[in-house]
Every structure is written in structure tokens, then in C-alpha cells.
């Protein structure tokens, strides 16, 4: 017979499972079987508490918590069933909205509260292009199901963000070209460091087959633009040791990244669809394990927000690859992995915001 302490731990595990798989998630996409398992656990604990060893006070607390969970989970189950009655169009709408939210949070991680002169405008351009693809899919869904109010609302939000990101990209370009030659050189050095940081986060010490070539192409183009502008400052008469050294560093990185791009493409060309699905799933699991090691159950005040940003960035890029595979050739394994990754991105984005709030308060 389990002790009351053991039963309390089962309830805690139950609550953690609910928080990660249901809280804050779109109800129409939730798994009722998983929720039924949580309900069954709460029922078992409530039934076993009477005969378990422990103090009367702890017994009363355990029973109270079991009944609290039962009330919450049963209520949530009813709401999920109601949401699922919206059918496939609603599910598709929720999925598109969730993918747009991932892009919005990418902006929060990389741009909100940051000095414009060091930001990567090419990342904003990539985000705009991704939102435009989602916008096109939403419009097609609206054409097929004009009665779905959620799609219209999402289209308005996405259109607003596209305008915001487009305007912000212009402001970043302006910030990087204003000022003296020395100030422009400093801005270019900051942008180069931003690109180096992106590369380290997503490509450093990662299996090549799971890296997205298009991302590295974008970084190469952006860094190549930085090099040309650094050289242009030299041609305009800037005589600054730091800028001259930075030109050399950038050229070394460009050569290294070009070699890495060739190696990544070679690895991916050799990979079968099944092996790529498996490798991407393994890469996602590695990020989930890293989160568990460095963030789960830890004090938000002491967490490294940069580390979490990198975890989310890598998962974000894995999600994009899984989504493309799902669109090209349906795979049950990939579809299952994709659902987990999308849910995890929502959870980690919420935790990112909670940590930022805790550390800034």
C-alpha cells in the first residue's frame, strides 16, 4: 500500500503533466486519452488515501488535492470535447494560429528591448516571409470556411505583425547606417556578433543532418553584407584597427560557414526520409532533456535566459523542418513528433516570458 507521501507525489506528477500538456494549449488539439489518464490517477489516489499511512492532516490534504484535480480535469475534458466539435477546419485554424505565435515569440526573443544597431534585419525578413506563407494558408482556409470567425481574427493579427516587422526592419537598417563612420563600424561589429551568436546557437556542436541549410544560407548572405559594408567604410576613409580586424574575422567565418554548408548538404543528401524523421526526433529530445536539466523545477530568478533562448531557437528550427516533411510526405512518426515539438514550443515560450518577468521585477 502506498504511503500518503507517495500518493502526494503522484498528484504532483499529475499536476506537472497537466501543466505541460494542457494548460495554455488550444483545446481542439488536445489528447483526451492523456487527460483520461490524469483523471484515472486522481481517482486512484482519492480511493487509496483512506488506507494509506500518514497523519490525518496529510490525508485530508491529499484527498482535497485529488478532488481539486478531478474537478479541474473533468471540466477541462468537457471543454475539449466541445472544442473538438468544430471539426478539421477549426483544428487547421488553431494550428496556423499557433505557428504564427511561434514567429511572434521569435521576435520577442531577438528584438524586443534590444538596440536596433546590432539587430539582424535578415532574421526579420525571414519572419516576414514565413508570416506571409501562413497568411496565404489562412486566406485559403477562410475561402473554404468563411463562417470560421477565428480565421478572420488571426488574419488581422498576422497582417498587423507583418506591417510591424516591415517597419522595424527599415528602422534597423536606418540605425545601422546613421552616424559617423566609427559609429557605423561599431554597429556592423554588433550585427556580426549577433550573426555569430545565431550560428553558435543552432549549428554549434549539432548533428549536421538535422541542421537547416536555408538558415545557414541566410546567415551567409547577411554576414557577406556586413563584410561589404565594412569594406565600404574603409574605402570612405575609415582608418580604424578594430574595423580592419573585424573584416578579417568576418572573412574567416564566411569561409568556415561555406564549408559547413557544403558538409550539411552532403549529409542531408545521403539521409533517407525515415532516417531524417528519426534524427530530427532525436534532436528534439535532446533539447527537451536540456530543458529538464537546466530549467524544470528550478528557480526562475537564477535561470539563464540566453540558454533557454537557444533551446527554443533550435526547437523552432526543428519544427520548421518537421513541418516541411509533413507537407511533402506524410509520416505517422513525424506527425507525432511534430505535435510534441509544437506543444513544447508553447510551453517553453511561456516559461521564457515567466523567467524574464521574474528577473525584471
Secondary structure, DSSP 8 states (H G I E B T S, - for coil): ---HHHHHHHHHHHHHHHHHHTTTS-GGG--HHHHHHHHHHHHHHHHHGGGSSS-HHHHHHHHHHHHHHHHHHHHHHHHHHHHHTTHHHHHHHHHHHHHHHHHHHHHHHHTTTS-GGGS-HHHHHHHHHHHHHHHHHHHHHHHH-TT-HHHHHHHHHHHHHHHHHHHHHHHHHHHHHSS-HHHHHHHHHHHHHHHHHHHHHHHTT--GGGS-HHHHHHHHHHHHHHHHHHHHHHHTT---HHHHHHHHHHHHHHHHHHHHHHHHHHHHHH--HHHHHHHHHHHHHHHHHHHHHHTTTS-GGG--HHHHHHHHHHHHHHHHHHHHHHHHS--HHHHHHHHHHHHHHHHHHHHHHHHHHHHH-
